[in-house]
């Protein structure tokens, strides 16, 4: 029962002999290079968000458990600031990538 809910059946829209260059995908669109790069991009952004969230939680726990030790607080604050700077850099790169995708003819906007 669960397998029928989670598994999508995909049928080829064309045959190899007819010159089909893309294959139907359950994610929508065909499996060509721009779509594959878009999927990798989305997974990358998810991983970055997850790492950022983990770093914020770890920094908060380190600040709370520092017991007033200034060195531990400073170290946790450095981790927090580094995580925020990294997130800003990734978001700026994402915006630049989206702008380039909309400017380049035939480019993909990556949903921005």
Secondary structure by P-SEA (a helix, b strand, c coil): ccccccbbbbbbccccccccccccccccccccaaaaaaaaaaaaaaaaaaaaaaaaaaaaaaaaaccccaaaaaaaaaaaaaaaaaaaaaaaaaaaaaaaaaaccccccccc
